[in-house]
Amino acid sequence: MNDKQRKLLAAMLSDYADALGRKTCNDWNYPEDWTHQEKVEFCKGYHDWNGDPEEFSEEYLHLPDFAVADYLAFLIERGE
């Protein structure tokens, strides 16, 4: 994937995150094959990126679907 394609994908995911945020239900579950540690790292990374690291708790790893889409857009745009 080249840089322009990555930026396009990130922009589309960001738009998708906005649409998801307007829904009344924002449930999202981690894929079944993710380990606890992978969930911790993803959730912590989200809260660091979102500017609310104090909201991170290893006991509460729930993220809404729009937050996941927005964070993935950031990671893709950054090339991660």
N, C-alpha and C positions, 0 to 999 in steps of 0.2 A: 504494500500500500504506500503510495507516495504522499508527500506532505499535503498537497491539495485535497486528495481523497480523504486523508485523515481529518483535515479541518472541516470538510463537508460532513463527514460522519459525526464529528463532535458537535457541529451546529445542529444537525438533525436530531441527535440525542438530546441536546439541550431543549429544542422545541418540543420534543416528545415529553421531556420532563415537565415542561409547563402544562401540556395537555393532561398528563397524569395527575398533576397537582390540582386540577379543577374537578377531578372525579370525587365522588363521595367516599369511596373505599380505596385505600392506598396500601392494601396488603401486598406483601412480597416475602417470599421465603428463599433462603439460601439454597443453592443446588444441593441435592442429597449427598454428593460425593465430597463436599467441603468438610475439612476437619474443623474442630473447634478453634484451633490456632489460626487457620485461614480466615475464619469468620471474625475473630478478634482483630486481626491485622487489617482487614477490610473496613470494619466498623470504626476502628481507631483512626485509620487513614481518612475516612469520610469526615469524622468530627474535627480532625486537625485541619483539613482543607476547608471545612465549613466555618471555621473560626470559633467553634464552641467545644474545645477539647475537654472542658469541665463536664460536658454532657456524656462523655464516654464512660461506660461501665461494662466491665467484662461479664457481669451477670445479666445485662440487658443488651443484647446484640441486635435488636430490632431496628430496621431502617424501612421507611416507606418507599414505595416504588419510584416516586418522582425523585427522591434523594439519590437512589442508586443510579438512575439514568443520568442525573446531573453530574454525579461523581465520576461515572464511567466516561462521560463526555470530556471532563477535565483530564482524566488519565490518558485517553486516546489522543487528545490534542497535544498533550505533553510528550507523547510517544512512548508511554509505558505499557 
